[in-house]
Amino acid sequence: PAADTFPPLAVYEAVVHLVSGKGRRAVPFMELFAGVKKTTLGSGELIEAVELPFLSKRPSRAFFKKVGARAAQTISKTMGAGLLWLDKPGGKKAPPVALQARLAFGSVAPTVRRLKTVEAFLQGRPLDAATIEEASALVERDVNPIDDIRSTAQYRLVVTGNILRAFLSASR
């Protein structure tokens, strides 16, 4: 759940190509993990390739943020990635409207998590201060952090909300 590459692979909706003596199959990245140190790979299956599907429209904004004791640490306290597509219908003074958001965080649940509740909430909403605060509060519906030697569940929850708030605020 804490690997740094997992949130970006989740937001880009990567496809994992598997191979075994029985043949080949493709699995959406978000279906690869069944829990901590558990995957959906069959007996004898190996990862042959990871495919990042082509985005038909470039996102307006993207981010990757890692929070840990050291930036070079291989396992973080939490980390997130996001893609955001915006429309600016009201000109420079009006806040942009979120057309689509893809948000994923690691170290906040047994597996990497897409923030589906937050993504759905943001769609079609202006990125004003009230929307950003409500979206940040909704994070707790999509994650289930634990206490461990690296951090507390409460710290991870607060930091995840703060990372999301900073990303959405920078998009205004």
TITORNU-948713 format. One line per 4 residues: number of its first residue (from 1); their letters; for each residue x, y, z of C-alpha. Coordinates in steps of 0.25 Angstrom, whole numbers. Example, Ala and Ser with C-alpha at 12.3 -4.5 7.8 and 13.67 -1.06 7.14 Angstrom:
1> as> 49/-18/31 ~ 55/-4/29
***
This chain:
1> paad> 0/0/0 ~ 12/9/2 ~ 19/8/-12 ~ 22/22/-18
5> tfpp> 18/18/-32 ~ 5/12/-29 ~ -3/26/-28 ~ 2/30/-41
9> lavy> -1/17/-48 ~ -15/18/-42 ~ -19/32/-47 ~ -13/28/-61
13> eavv> -22/15/-60 ~ -10/6/-64 ~ -12/-8/-69 ~ -3/-19/-64
17> hlvs> 0/-30/-74 ~ 2/-43/-68 ~ 8/-56/-74 ~ 9/-70/-70
21> gkgr> 10/-84/-76 ~ -5/-83/-78 ~ -4/-71/-87 ~ -6/-56/-85
25> ravp> -16/-46/-79 ~ -18/-32/-76 ~ -22/-27/-62 ~ -26/-12/-59
29> fmel> -16/-7/-49 ~ -27/-5/-38 ~ -31/-19/-38 ~ -17/-25/-36
33> fagv> -16/-24/-21 ~ -25/-32/-12 ~ -19/-26/1 ~ -6/-24/8
37> kktt> 4/-33/2 ~ -7/-40/-6 ~ -9/-39/-21 ~ -19/-45/-31
41> lgsg> -8/-52/-39 ~ -10/-66/-42 ~ 0/-78/-39 ~ 12/-76/-48
45> elie> 8/-62/-53 ~ 18/-51/-55 ~ 17/-37/-59 ~ 21/-35/-73
49> avel> 18/-21/-76 ~ 11/-9/-70 ~ 3/0/-80 ~ -1/14/-78
53> pfls> -13/17/-87 ~ -12/29/-96 ~ -20/41/-90 ~ -29/47/-101
57> krps> -28/60/-94 ~ -16/66/-87 ~ -20/69/-72 ~ -20/84/-68
61> raff> -12/80/-56 ~ -5/68/-50 ~ 2/65/-37 ~ 10/55/-29
65> kkvg> 13/58/-14 ~ 21/49/-5 ~ 21/51/10 ~ 31/44/18
69> araa> 43/46/28 ~ 52/46/16 ~ 49/49/2 ~ 58/37/-3
73> qtis> 50/27/7 ~ 45/16/-1 ~ 32/15/8 ~ 25/28/11
77> ktmg> 16/32/22 ~ 6/36/11 ~ 7/40/-4 ~ -3/44/-15
81> agll> -5/47/-29 ~ -15/54/-37 ~ -20/58/-51 ~ -30/69/-52
85> wldk> -37/74/-65 ~ -43/89/-64 ~ -52/98/-71 ~ -51/113/-69
89> pggk> -65/118/-74 ~ -65/131/-66 ~ -52/137/-70 ~ -40/141/-61
93> kapp> -48/145/-49 ~ -58/133/-48 ~ -52/120/-42 ~ -50/109/-52
97> valq> -59/97/-52 ~ -55/83/-50 ~ -58/74/-62 ~ -52/62/-57
101> arla> -42/58/-46 ~ -34/45/-44 ~ -28/45/-30 ~ -21/33/-23
105> fgsv> -13/32/-10 ~ -4/21/-4 ~ -2/18/11 ~ -16/21/15
109> aptv> -22/7/13 ~ -18/-7/11 ~ -17/-4/-4 ~ -15/9/-12
113> rrlk> -28/16/-13 ~ -35/25/-23 ~ -43/36/-16 ~ -56/32/-24
117> tvea> -65/40/-14 ~ -56/52/-16 ~ -55/50/-31 ~ -70/49/-33
121> flqg> -72/61/-24 ~ -63/70/-31 ~ -69/67/-45 ~ -76/80/-51
125> rpld> -73/88/-38 ~ -65/102/-38 ~ -52/101/-30 ~ -56/111/-20
129> aati> -52/111/-6 ~ -64/104/-1 ~ -63/93/-11 ~ -49/91/-8
133> eeas> -52/90/7 ~ -63/80/5 ~ -55/72/-5 ~ -44/71/6
137> alve> -53/67/17 ~ -59/56/8 ~ -45/49/7 ~ -49/41/20
141> rdvn> -60/33/12 ~ -49/28/2 ~ -38/24/11 ~ -36/15/24
145> pidd> -22/18/29 ~ -15/11/41 ~ -6/14/52 ~ 8/8/50
149> irst> 23/11/53 ~ 23/21/42 ~ 11/30/45 ~ -2/30/52
153> aqyr> -16/28/44 ~ -20/42/49 ~ -7/49/43 ~ -9/41/30
157> lvvt> -23/46/29 ~ -20/60/32 ~ -8/60/22 ~ -16/54/11
161> gnil> -27/65/12 ~ -16/76/12 ~ -9/70/0 ~ -22/70/-7
165> rafl> -26/84/-3 ~ -12/89/-8 ~ -14/83/-21 ~ -28/88/-23
169> sasr> -25/102/-18 ~ -13/103/-28 ~ -22/99/-39 ~ -31/112/-37
***
